[in-house]
Amino acid sequence: MTEKLELQPDEPLSVKVERHRAVYLAAVNGEGGADMDQEAKARMEIIRHAPSDPGERDQKLLYVAGYLIASKGSLKRKRCAKYTPLAAS
């Protein structure tokens, strides 16, 4: 993946999480014309999100960790540092 990751604080993380959940469920269940490309776009909105406070930062990290566990994925430390400054320390 070579796309540039820019953090986006334009709306609350909770809104993005709910959108991702709804799109994911619709795509998996074949409802509303949603597909996995839309799911990936909604997921990337969460990854690009710039947390507005420590609580939102923790919520983002929990969501990403939960997604990685559920999908059996992994995230290299170098890449994780792009998402949150604390990961680099």
Backbone atoms as SQL, in Angstrom:
CREATE TABLE atoms (id INTEGER PRIMARY KEY, chain TEXT, resi INTEGER, resn TEXT, atom TEXT, x REAL, y REAL, z REAL);
INSERT INTO atoms VALUES
  (1, 'A', 1, 'MET', 'N', 0.851, -1.160, 0.000),
  (2, 'A', 1, 'MET', 'CA', 0.000, 0.000, 0.000),
  (3, 'A', 1, 'MET', 'C', 0.903, 1.230, 0.000),
  (4, 'A', 2, 'THR', 'N', 0.780, 2.058, -1.013),
  (5, 'A', 2, 'THR', 'CA', 1.649, 3.220, -1.130),
  (6, 'A', 2, 'THR', 'C', 0.914, 4.535, -0.990),
  (7, 'A', 3, 'GLU', 'N', -0.381, 4.496, -0.688),
  (8, 'A', 3, 'GLU', 'CA', -1.116, 5.742, -0.571),
  (9, 'A', 3, 'GLU', 'C', -0.651, 6.523, 0.651),
  (10, 'A', 4, 'LYS', 'N', -0.697, 7.846, 0.540),
  (11, 'A', 4, 'LYS', 'CA', -0.278, 8.718, 1.627),
  (12, 'A', 4, 'LYS', 'C', -1.354, 8.725, 2.716),
  (13, 'A', 5, 'LEU', 'N', -0.928, 8.498, 3.946),
  (14, 'A', 5, 'LEU', 'CA', -1.857, 8.493, 5.065),
  (15, 'A', 5, 'LEU', 'C', -1.849, 9.861, 5.723),
  (16, 'A', 6, 'GLU', 'N', -2.960, 10.566, 5.640),
  (17, 'A', 6, 'GLU', 'CA', -3.101, 11.858, 6.288),
  (18, 'A', 6, 'GLU', 'C', -4.144, 11.727, 7.389),
  (19, 'A', 7, 'LEU', 'N', -3.802, 12.211, 8.577),
  (20, 'A', 7, 'LEU', 'CA', -4.743, 12.134, 9.687),
  (21, 'A', 7, 'LEU', 'C', -5.876, 13.120, 9.477),
  (22, 'A', 8, 'GLN', 'N', -7.090, 12.677, 9.779),
  (23, 'A', 8, 'GLN', 'CA', -8.286, 13.480, 9.527),
  (24, 'A', 8, 'GLN', 'C', -9.115, 13.620, 10.803),
  (25, 'A', 9, 'PRO', 'N', -9.134, 14.822, 11.410),
  (26, 'A', 9, 'PRO', 'CA', -9.916, 15.026, 12.626),
  (27, 'A', 9, 'PRO', 'C', -11.299, 15.620, 12.367),
  (28, 'A', 10, 'ASP', 'N', -11.824, 15.507, 11.152),
  (29, 'A', 10, 'ASP', 'CA', -13.021, 16.230, 10.731),
  (30, 'A', 10, 'ASP', 'C', -14.317, 15.848, 11.446),
  (31, 'A', 11, 'GLU', 'N', -14.428, 14.667, 12.009),
  (32, 'A', 11, 'GLU', 'CA', -15.630, 14.262, 12.736),
  (33, 'A', 11, 'GLU', 'C', -15.224, 13.296, 13.840),
  (34, 'A', 12, 'PRO', 'N', -16.064, 13.112, 14.843),
  (35, 'A', 12, 'PRO', 'CA', -15.700, 12.239, 15.967),
  (36, 'A', 12, 'PRO', 'C', -15.407, 10.805, 15.522),
  (37, 'A', 13, 'LEU', 'N', -14.477, 10.185, 16.215),
  (38, 'A', 13, 'LEU', 'CA', -14.120, 8.800, 15.918),
  (39, 'A', 13, 'LEU', 'C', -15.334, 7.889, 16.045),
  (40, 'A', 14, 'SER', 'N', -16.190, 8.151, 17.014),
  (41, 'A', 14, 'SER', 'CA', -17.366, 7.291, 17.219),
  (42, 'A', 14, 'SER', 'C', -18.256, 7.245, 15.979),
  (43, 'A', 15, 'VAL', 'N', -18.339, 8.341, 15.247),
  (44, 'A', 15, 'VAL', 'CA', -19.129, 8.383, 14.010),
  (45, 'A', 15, 'VAL', 'C', -18.484, 7.486, 12.956),
  (46, 'A', 16, 'LYS', 'N', -17.163, 7.553, 12.851),
  (47, 'A', 16, 'LYS', 'CA', -16.445, 6.733, 11.866),
  (48, 'A', 16, 'LYS', 'C', -16.527, 5.250, 12.215),
  (49, 'A', 17, 'VAL', 'N', -16.450, 4.934, 13.504),
  (50, 'A', 17, 'VAL', 'CA', -16.553, 3.539, 13.944),
  (51, 'A', 17, 'VAL', 'C', -17.937, 2.987, 13.613),
  (52, 'A', 18, 'GLU', 'N', -18.969, 3.757, 13.897),
  (53, 'A', 18, 'GLU', 'CA', -20.335, 3.307, 13.599),
  (54, 'A', 18, 'GLU', 'C', -20.531, 3.128, 12.096),
  (55, 'A', 19, 'ARG', 'N', -19.973, 4.039, 11.300),
  (56, 'A', 19, 'ARG', 'CA', -20.082, 3.925, 9.842),
  (57, 'A', 19, 'ARG', 'C', -19.396, 2.647, 9.356),
  (58, 'A', 20, 'HIS', 'N', -18.193, 2.369, 9.878),
  (59, 'A', 20, 'HIS', 'CA', -17.472, 1.164, 9.473),
  (60, 'A', 20, 'HIS', 'C', -18.262, -0.086, 9.849),
  (61, 'A', 21, 'ARG', 'N', -18.809, -0.096, 11.054),
  (62, 'A', 21, 'ARG', 'CA', -19.591, -1.256, 11.502),
  (63, 'A', 21, 'ARG', 'C', -20.789, -1.493, 10.587),
  (64, 'A', 22, 'ALA', 'N', -21.500, -0.428, 10.258),
  (65, 'A', 22, 'ALA', 'CA', -22.694, -0.550, 9.410),
  (66, 'A', 22, 'ALA', 'C', -22.332, -1.012, 7.999),
  (67, 'A', 23, 'VAL', 'N', -21.275, -0.440, 7.428),
  (68, 'A', 23, 'VAL', 'CA', -20.861, -0.821, 6.071),
  (69, 'A', 23, 'VAL', 'C', -20.358, -2.263, 6.060),
  (70, 'A', 24, 'TYR', 'N', -19.596, -2.652, 7.085),
  (71, 'A', 24, 'TYR', 'CA', -19.093, -4.019, 7.163),
  (72, 'A', 24, 'TYR', 'C', -20.246, -5.020, 7.216),
  (73, 'A', 25, 'LEU', 'N', -21.205, -4.772, 8.107),
  (74, 'A', 25, 'LEU', 'CA', -22.343, -5.691, 8.225),
  (75, 'A', 25, 'LEU', 'C', -23.155, -5.747, 6.936),
  (76, 'A', 26, 'ALA', 'N', -23.354, -4.606, 6.292),
  (77, 'A', 26, 'ALA', 'CA', -24.100, -4.580, 5.031),
  (78, 'A', 26, 'ALA', 'C', -23.351, -5.346, 3.946),
  (79, 'A', 27, 'ALA', 'N', -22.031, -5.180, 3.887),
  (80, 'A', 27, 'ALA', 'CA', -21.238, -5.875, 2.865),
  (81, 'A', 27, 'ALA', 'C', -21.251, -7.384, 3.093),
  (82, 'A', 28, 'VAL', 'N', -21.080, -7.799, 4.335),
  (83, 'A', 28, 'VAL', 'CA', -21.062, -9.229, 4.659),
  (84, 'A', 28, 'VAL', 'C', -22.419, -9.872, 4.392),
  (85, 'A', 29, 'ASN', 'N', -23.486, -9.134, 4.683),
  (86, 'A', 29, 'ASN', 'CA', -24.838, -9.667, 4.509),
  (87, 'A', 29, 'ASN', 'C', -25.429, -9.385, 3.131),
  (88, 'A', 30, 'GLY', 'N', -24.670, -8.711, 2.264),
  (89, 'A', 30, 'GLY', 'CA', -25.156, -8.416, 0.917),
  (90, 'A', 30, 'GLY', 'C', -26.333, -7.465, 0.894),
  (91, 'A', 31, 'GLU', 'N', -26.347, -6.513, 1.808),
  (92, 'A', 31, 'GLU', 'CA', -27.466, -5.572, 1.910),
  (93, 'A', 31, 'GLU', 'C', -27.080, -4.192, 1.384),
  (94, 'A', 32, 'GLY', 'N', -28.042, -3.511, 0.794),
  (95, 'A', 32, 'GLY', 'CA', -27.871, -2.114, 0.415),
  (96, 'A', 32, 'GLY', 'C', -26.805, -1.837, -0.620),
  (97, 'A', 33, 'GLY', 'N', -26.363, -2.837, -1.326),
  (98, 'A', 33, 'GLY', 'CA', -25.359, -2.632, -2.358),
  (99, 'A', 33, 'GLY', 'C', -23.964, -2.343, -1.824),
  (100, 'A', 34, 'ALA', 'N', -23.743, -2.517, -0.521),
  (101, 'A', 34, 'ALA', 'CA', -22.421, -2.280, 0.065),
  (102, 'A', 34, 'ALA', 'C', -21.477, -3.402, -0.344),
  (103, 'A', 35, 'ASP', 'N', -20.203, -3.057, -0.529),
  (104, 'A', 35, 'ASP', 'CA', -19.209, -4.067, -0.872),
  (105, 'A', 35, 'ASP', 'C', -17.963, -3.875, -0.010),
  (106, 'A', 36, 'MET', 'N', -17.009, -4.766, -0.164),
  (107, 'A', 36, 'MET', 'CA', -15.814, -4.724, 0.669),
  (108, 'A', 36, 'MET', 'C', -14.920, -3.532, 0.334),
  (109, 'A', 37, 'ASP', 'N', -15.047, -2.948, -0.849),
  (110, 'A', 37, 'ASP', 'CA', -14.307, -1.717, -1.145),
  (111, 'A', 37, 'ASP', 'C', -14.810, -0.584, -0.259),
  (112, 'A', 38, 'GLN', 'N', -16.113, -0.523, -0.057),
  (113, 'A', 38, 'GLN', 'CA', -16.685, 0.496, 0.832),
  (114, 'A', 38, 'GLN', 'C', -16.266, 0.233, 2.275),
  (115, 'A', 39, 'GLU', 'N', -16.179, -1.034, 2.646),
  (116, 'A', 39, 'GLU', 'CA', -15.725, -1.390, 3.995),
  (117, 'A', 39, 'GLU', 'C', -14.291, -0.927, 4.198),
  (118, 'A', 40, 'ALA', 'N', -13.439, -1.171, 3.208),
  (119, 'A', 40, 'ALA', 'CA', -12.036, -0.758, 3.308),
  (120, 'A', 40, 'ALA', 'C', -11.918, 0.761, 3.414),
  (121, 'A', 41, 'LYS', 'N', -12.730, 1.477, 2.665),
  (122, 'A', 41, 'LYS', 'CA', -12.707, 2.943, 2.725),
  (123, 'A', 41, 'LYS', 'C', -13.123, 3.426, 4.115),
  (124, 'A', 42, 'ALA', 'N', -14.175, 2.841, 4.674),
  (125, 'A', 42, 'ALA', 'CA', -14.635, 3.227, 6.012),
  (126, 'A', 42, 'ALA', 'C', -13.581, 2.885, 7.064),
  (127, 'A', 43, 'ARG', 'N', -12.905, 1.746, 6.906),
  (128, 'A', 43, 'ARG', 'CA', -11.840, 1.351, 7.838),
  (129, 'A', 43, 'ARG', 'C', -10.670, 2.322, 7.767),
  (130, 'A', 44, 'MET', 'N', -10.305, 2.746, 6.551),
  (131, 'A', 44, 'MET', 'CA', -9.199, 3.692, 6.391),
  (132, 'A', 44, 'MET', 'C', -9.525, 5.049, 7.005),
  (133, 'A', 45, 'GLU', 'N', -10.793, 5.423, 7.042),
  (134, 'A', 45, 'GLU', 'CA', -11.167, 6.676, 7.718),
  (135, 'A', 45, 'GLU', 'C', -10.809, 6.600, 9.198),
  (136, 'A', 46, 'ILE', 'N', -10.972, 5.442, 9.793),
  (137, 'A', 46, 'ILE', 'CA', -10.607, 5.260, 11.204),
  (138, 'A', 46, 'ILE', 'C', -9.096, 5.312, 11.354),
  (139, 'A', 47, 'ILE', 'N', -8.379, 4.650, 10.478),
  (140, 'A', 47, 'ILE', 'CA', -6.920, 4.636, 10.554),
  (141, 'A', 47, 'ILE', 'C', -6.351, 6.040, 10.375),
  (142, 'A', 48, 'ARG', 'N', -6.934, 6.819, 9.489),
  (143, 'A', 48, 'ARG', 'CA', -6.448, 8.179, 9.237),
  (144, 'A', 48, 'ARG', 'C', -6.907, 9.192, 10.287),
  (145, 'A', 49, 'HIS', 'N', -7.817, 8.801, 11.143),
  (146, 'A', 49, 'HIS', 'CA', -8.396, 9.732, 12.117),
  (147, 'A', 49, 'HIS', 'C', -7.332, 10.268, 13.075),
  (148, 'A', 50, 'ALA', 'N', -7.314, 11.578, 13.281),
  (149, 'A', 50, 'ALA', 'CA', -6.423, 12.218, 14.255),
  (150, 'A', 50, 'ALA', 'C', -7.189, 12.364, 15.569),
  (151, 'A', 51, 'PRO', 'N', -6.853, 11.584, 16.588),
  (152, 'A', 51, 'PRO', 'CA', -7.577, 11.656, 17.858),
  (153, 'A', 51, 'PRO', 'C', -7.529, 13.063, 18.454),
  (154, 'A', 52, 'SER', 'N', -8.641, 13.488, 19.032),
  (155, 'A', 52, 'SER', 'CA', -8.722, 14.834, 19.597),
  (156, 'A', 52, 'SER', 'C', -8.298, 14.880, 21.064),
  (157, 'A', 53, 'ASP', 'N', -8.215, 13.717, 21.710),
  (158, 'A', 53, 'ASP', 'CA', -7.812, 13.677, 23.118),
  (159, 'A', 53, 'ASP', 'C', -7.323, 12.262, 23.449),
  (160, 'A', 54, 'PRO', 'N', -6.723, 12.073, 24.629),
  (161, 'A', 54, 'PRO', 'CA', -6.209, 10.742, 24.989),
  (162, 'A', 54, 'PRO', 'C', -7.276, 9.646, 24.986),
  (163, 'A', 55, 'GLY', 'N', -8.497, 9.973, 25.371),
  (164, 'A', 55, 'GLY', 'CA', -9.563, 8.969, 25.363),
  (165, 'A', 55, 'GLY', 'C', -9.880, 8.484, 23.958),
  (166, 'A', 56, 'GLU', 'N', -9.928, 9.413, 23.023),
  (167, 'A', 56, 'GLU', 'CA', -10.197, 9.043, 21.633),
  (168, 'A', 56, 'GLU', 'C', -9.007, 8.283, 21.044),
  (169, 'A', 57, 'ARG', 'N', -7.790, 8.643, 21.465),
  (170, 'A', 57, 'ARG', 'CA', -6.598, 7.915, 21.024),
  (171, 'A', 57, 'ARG', 'C', -6.681, 6.462, 21.469),
  (172, 'A', 58, 'ASP', 'N', -7.061, 6.252, 22.737),
  (173, 'A', 58, 'ASP', 'CA', -7.183, 4.890, 23.253),
  (174, 'A', 58, 'ASP', 'C', -8.289, 4.123, 22.535),
  (175, 'A', 59, 'GLN', 'N', -9.412, 4.800, 22.249),
  (176, 'A', 59, 'GLN', 'CA', -10.518, 4.168, 21.526),
  (177, 'A', 59, 'GLN', 'C', -10.057, 3.728, 20.137),
  (178, 'A', 60, 'LYS', 'N', -9.278, 4.573, 19.475),
  (179, 'A', 60, 'LYS', 'CA', -8.776, 4.238, 18.138),
  (180, 'A', 60, 'LYS', 'C', -7.849, 3.025, 18.208),
  (181, 'A', 61, 'LEU', 'N', -6.934, 3.027, 19.164),
  (182, 'A', 61, 'LEU', 'CA', -6.008, 1.900, 19.298),
  (183, 'A', 61, 'LEU', 'C', -6.746, 0.602, 19.602),
  (184, 'A', 62, 'LEU', 'N', -7.767, 0.667, 20.460),
  (185, 'A', 62, 'LEU', 'CA', -8.569, -0.523, 20.765),
  (186, 'A', 62, 'LEU', 'C', -9.293, -1.034, 19.524),
  (187, 'A', 63, 'TYR', 'N', -9.848, -0.112, 18.746),
  (188, 'A', 63, 'TYR', 'CA', -10.582, -0.508, 17.551),
  (189, 'A', 63, 'TYR', 'C', -9.649, -1.165, 16.533),
  (190, 'A', 64, 'VAL', 'N', -8.493, -0.543, 16.304),
  (191, 'A', 64, 'VAL', 'CA', -7.532, -1.106, 15.346),
  (192, 'A', 64, 'VAL', 'C', -7.030, -2.460, 15.844),
  (193, 'A', 65, 'ALA', 'N', -6.719, -2.564, 17.139),
  (194, 'A', 65, 'ALA', 'CA', -6.263, -3.841, 17.695),
  (195, 'A', 65, 'ALA', 'C', -7.344, -4.910, 17.560),
  (196, 'A', 66, 'GLY', 'N', -8.578, -4.546, 17.875),
  (197, 'A', 66, 'GLY', 'CA', -9.685, -5.497, 17.736),
  (198, 'A', 66, 'GLY', 'C', -9.869, -5.957, 16.305),
  (199, 'A', 67, 'TYR', 'N', -9.745, -5.021, 15.371),
  (200, 'A', 67, 'TYR', 'CA', -9.872, -5.377, 13.961),
  (201, 'A', 67, 'TYR', 'C', -8.757, -6.341, 13.556),
  (202, 'A', 68, 'LEU', 'N', -7.528, -6.049, 13.979),
  (203, 'A', 68, 'LEU', 'CA', -6.401, -6.918, 13.624),
  (204, 'A', 68, 'LEU', 'C', -6.569, -8.312, 14.222),
  (205, 'A', 69, 'ILE', 'N', -7.038, -8.387, 15.449),
  (206, 'A', 69, 'ILE', 'CA', -7.267, -9.691, 16.080),
  (207, 'A', 69, 'ILE', 'C', -8.364, -10.454, 15.340),
  (208, 'A', 70, 'ALA', 'N', -9.471, -9.778, 15.054),
  (209, 'A', 70, 'ALA', 'CA', -10.593, -10.431, 14.375),
  (210, 'A', 70, 'ALA', 'C', -10.226, -10.880, 12.964),
  (211, 'A', 71, 'SER', 'N', -9.398, -10.093, 12.289),
  (212, 'A', 71, 'SER', 'CA', -9.032, -10.421, 10.908),
  (213, 'A', 71, 'SER', 'C', -7.757, -11.254, 10.830),
  (214, 'A', 72, 'LYS', 'N', -7.161, -11.521, 12.006),
  (215, 'A', 72, 'LYS', 'CA', -5.897, -12.260, 12.085),
  (216, 'A', 72, 'LYS', 'C', -4.795, -11.549, 11.301),
  (217, 'A', 73, 'GLY', 'N', -4.859, -10.223, 11.305),
  (218, 'A', 73, 'GLY', 'CA', -3.862, -9.408, 10.614),
  (219, 'A', 73, 'GLY', 'C', -2.736, -9.011, 11.549),
  (220, 'A', 74, 'SER', 'N', -1.824, -8.224, 11.025),
  (221, 'A', 74, 'SER', 'CA', -0.725, -7.713, 11.841),
  (222, 'A', 74, 'SER', 'C', -0.359, -6.316, 11.356),
  (223, 'A', 75, 'LEU', 'N', 0.330, -5.601, 12.203),
  (224, 'A', 75, 'LEU', 'CA', 0.740, -4.247, 11.890),
  (225, 'A', 75, 'LEU', 'C', 2.162, -4.084, 12.392),
  (226, 'A', 76, 'LYS', 'N', 3.086, -3.792, 11.498),
  (227, 'A', 76, 'LYS', 'CA', 4.481, -3.623, 11.882),
  (228, 'A', 76, 'LYS', 'C', 4.646, -2.362, 12.721),
  (229, 'A', 77, 'ARG', 'N', 5.589, -2.380, 13.640),
  (230, 'A', 77, 'ARG', 'CA', 5.828, -1.248, 14.544),
  (231, 'A', 77, 'ARG', 'C', 6.056, 0.051, 13.769),
  (232, 'A', 78, 'LYS', 'N', 6.820, 0.000, 12.684),
  (233, 'A', 78, 'LYS', 'CA', 7.099, 1.197, 11.882),
  (234, 'A', 78, 'LYS', 'C', 5.798, 1.786, 11.336),
  (235, 'A', 79, 'ARG', 'N', 4.921, 0.931, 10.852),
  (236, 'A', 79, 'ARG', 'CA', 3.654, 1.406, 10.301),
  (237, 'A', 79, 'ARG', 'C', 2.735, 1.917, 11.408),
  (238, 'A', 80, 'CYS', 'N', 2.765, 1.257, 12.557),
  (239, 'A', 80, 'CYS', 'CA', 1.945, 1.679, 13.686),
  (240, 'A', 80, 'CYS', 'C', 2.344, 3.081, 14.140),
  (241, 'A', 81, 'ALA', 'N', 3.621, 3.422, 14.043),
  (242, 'A', 81, 'ALA', 'CA', 4.095, 4.746, 14.446),
  (243, 'A', 81, 'ALA', 'C', 3.454, 5.846, 13.613),
  (244, 'A', 82, 'LYS', 'N', 3.026, 5.520, 12.398),
  (245, 'A', 82, 'LYS', 'CA', 2.351, 6.510, 11.558),
  (246, 'A', 82, 'LYS', 'C', 0.980, 6.864, 12.119),
  (247, 'A', 83, 'TYR', 'N', 0.367, 5.935, 12.845),
  (248, 'A', 83, 'TYR', 'CA', -0.997, 6.125, 13.307),
  (249, 'A', 83, 'TYR', 'C', -1.088, 6.812, 14.658),
  (250, 'A', 84, 'THR', 'N', -0.070, 6.658, 15.472),
  (251, 'A', 84, 'THR', 'CA', -0.093, 7.290, 16.790),
  (252, 'A', 84, 'THR', 'C', 1.327, 7.556, 17.256),
  (253, 'A', 85, 'PRO', 'N', 1.613, 8.747, 17.753),
  (254, 'A', 85, 'PRO', 'CA', 2.964, 9.079, 18.185),
  (255, 'A', 85, 'PRO', 'C', 3.464, 8.207, 19.332),
  (256, 'A', 86, 'LEU', 'N', 2.592, 7.677, 20.164),
  (257, 'A', 86, 'LEU', 'CA', 3.018, 6.869, 21.301),
  (258, 'A', 86, 'LEU', 'C', 3.580, 5.522, 20.886),
  (259, 'A', 87, 'ALA', 'N', 3.211, 5.036, 19.725),
  (260, 'A', 87, 'ALA', 'CA', 3.679, 3.724, 19.274),
  (261, 'A', 87, 'ALA', 'C', 5.167, 3.738, 18.974),
  (262, 'A', 88, 'ALA', 'N', 5.724, 4.893, 18.685),
  (263, 'A', 88, 'ALA', 'CA', 7.137, 4.996, 18.343),
  (264, 'A', 88, 'ALA', 'C', 8.024, 4.925, 19.580),
  (265, 'A', 89, 'SER', 'N', 7.467, 5.169, 20.762),
  (266, 'A', 89, 'SER', 'CA', 8.292, 5.186, 21.978),
  (267, 'A', 89, 'SER', 'C', 8.433, 3.819, 22.600);
